[in-house]
Amino acid sequence: MDNKDNKEKKTSRVIQILKTEYPFEGILLGALGIVVLVLGVYIFEGQVLAIRWTDLFLFSTQLRIQIFAVAIMVIGIGAIYLAFSPFLLPGLREMGRVSWPNRKTLGNHAARVFGFMIFLGLMFVLFDMVFRPLFDWLV
């Protein structure tokens, strides 16, 4: 009985360690995913990075090289998704809980923001017109 409890604790501890988020590994996985994706695109294009070893069955034709490049790009996209999903998925879940304004309220707020920006821009132009002769005279 005691051995069984000990085994469950070890299993739960292993699962706990696996579930623990390590931010450095996520950043490293994201960076490597971006590098792999870029390399896959370069192989697919064939201009910057080309596979010249065509003796192997996998690289014997251009179509097979492109299929290999697409597989590499899928691996890179998967790594990027795994790296950034812990950061993005909770935010997306919260976005569903937000009460968004209706179209009329959104248009009203947008008009206020753009109106203020235009007003502020006109104030800068007006201050420039008024104070430029004074600064030119001082210089």
C-alpha positions as CSV (number, residue, x, y, z in Angstrom):
1,M,0.0,0.0,0.0
2,D,2.8,2.4,0.9
3,N,4.7,1.4,-2.3
4,K,1.6,2.2,-4.4
5,D,1.2,5.7,-2.8
6,N,4.9,6.3,-3.4
7,K,4.5,5.3,-7.0
8,E,1.5,7.7,-7.5
9,K,3.5,10.5,-6.0
10,K,6.3,9.9,-8.4
11,T,4.0,9.8,-11.3
12,S,2.2,12.9,-10.3
13,R,5.5,14.6,-9.7
14,V,6.7,13.6,-13.2
15,I,3.5,14.9,-14.7
16,Q,3.9,18.1,-12.6
17,I,7.4,18.6,-13.9
18,L,6.2,18.0,-17.5
19,K,3.4,20.5,-17.1
20,T,5.6,23.2,-15.6
21,E,6.2,26.0,-18.1
22,Y,9.8,26.9,-18.8
23,P,9.8,30.3,-20.5
24,F,13.4,29.9,-21.8
25,E,12.5,26.7,-23.6
26,G,9.4,28.3,-25.2
27,I,11.5,31.2,-26.5
28,L,14.1,28.9,-27.8
29,L,11.5,26.7,-29.5
30,G,10.0,29.8,-31.1
31,A,13.3,31.0,-32.3
32,L,14.3,27.6,-33.7
33,G,10.8,27.3,-35.3
34,I,11.3,30.6,-37.1
35,V,14.8,29.5,-38.3
36,V,13.4,26.1,-39.5
37,L,10.5,27.9,-41.3
38,V,12.9,30.3,-43.1
39,L,15.2,27.4,-44.1
40,G,12.1,25.5,-45.5
41,V,11.1,28.6,-47.5
42,Y,14.7,28.9,-48.8
43,I,14.8,25.3,-49.8
44,F,11.4,25.6,-51.5
45,E,12.5,28.6,-53.5
46,G,15.7,26.9,-54.5
47,Q,17.6,30.2,-55.2
48,V,19.2,31.0,-51.9
49,L,19.5,27.5,-50.5
50,A,19.5,24.5,-52.9
51,I,19.9,20.8,-52.3
52,R,22.6,19.4,-54.5
53,W,22.9,15.9,-53.1
54,T,20.5,14.2,-55.4
55,D,21.8,10.6,-55.0
56,L,19.5,10.0,-52.2
57,F,16.0,8.8,-53.1
58,L,14.3,11.6,-51.2
59,F,16.0,14.3,-53.2
60,S,16.1,12.7,-56.7
61,T,13.6,15.1,-58.3
62,Q,12.6,18.7,-57.8
63,L,9.1,17.7,-56.7
64,R,10.5,15.6,-53.9
65,I,12.7,18.4,-52.8
66,Q,9.7,20.7,-52.7
67,I,7.7,18.2,-50.7
68,F,10.6,17.9,-48.3
69,A,10.7,21.7,-48.0
70,V,7.0,21.9,-47.3
71,A,7.4,19.2,-44.6
72,I,10.2,21.3,-43.1
73,M,8.0,24.4,-43.2
74,V,5.1,22.5,-41.5
75,I,7.5,21.5,-38.7
76,G,8.6,25.1,-38.3
77,I,5.0,26.4,-38.1
78,G,4.2,23.6,-35.6
79,A,7.2,24.7,-33.4
80,I,6.1,28.3,-33.6
81,Y,2.6,27.4,-32.6
82,L,3.8,25.3,-29.7
83,A,6.0,28.1,-28.5
84,F,3.5,30.9,-28.6
85,S,0.2,29.2,-27.9
86,P,0.7,29.3,-24.1
87,F,0.9,33.0,-24.4
88,L,-1.9,33.6,-27.0
89,L,-4.6,31.0,-26.1
90,P,-5.5,32.5,-22.7
91,G,-5.8,35.9,-24.3
92,L,-8.1,34.6,-27.0
93,R,-10.3,32.9,-24.4
94,E,-10.6,36.2,-22.6
95,M,-11.4,38.0,-25.8
96,G,-14.6,35.9,-26.0
97,R,-15.7,37.1,-22.6
98,V,-15.3,40.8,-23.4
99,S,-18.5,42.8,-24.1
100,W,-17.7,44.6,-27.3
101,P,-19.4,47.9,-28.2
102,N,-22.0,47.9,-31.0
103,R,-21.4,49.6,-34.4
104,K,-22.8,53.0,-33.4
105,T,-20.8,53.3,-30.2
106,L,-17.6,52.1,-32.0
107,G,-18.2,54.7,-34.8
108,N,-18.8,57.4,-32.1
109,H,-15.5,56.6,-30.3
110,A,-13.5,56.4,-33.5
111,A,-14.9,59.8,-34.7
112,R,-13.9,61.3,-31.3
113,V,-10.4,59.9,-31.5
114,F,-9.8,61.0,-35.1
115,G,-11.4,64.4,-34.4
116,F,-9.0,64.9,-31.5
117,M,-6.0,63.9,-33.7
118,I,-7.1,66.4,-36.3
119,F,-7.6,69.1,-33.7
120,L,-4.2,68.4,-32.2
121,G,-2.5,68.5,-35.6
122,L,-4.1,71.8,-36.4
123,M,-3.0,73.2,-33.0
124,F,0.6,72.2,-33.9
125,V,0.3,73.9,-37.3
126,L,-1.1,77.0,-35.6
127,F,1.6,77.2,-33.0
128,D,4.2,76.7,-35.7
129,M,2.7,79.6,-37.7
130,V,2.6,81.8,-34.6
131,F,6.0,81.0,-33.0
132,R,8.2,80.4,-36.1
133,P,8.6,84.2,-36.8
134,L,9.5,84.7,-33.2
135,F,12.1,81.9,-33.2
136,D,13.5,83.1,-36.6
137,W,13.9,86.6,-35.1
138,L,15.6,85.2,-32.0
139,V,18.1,83.1,-34.1
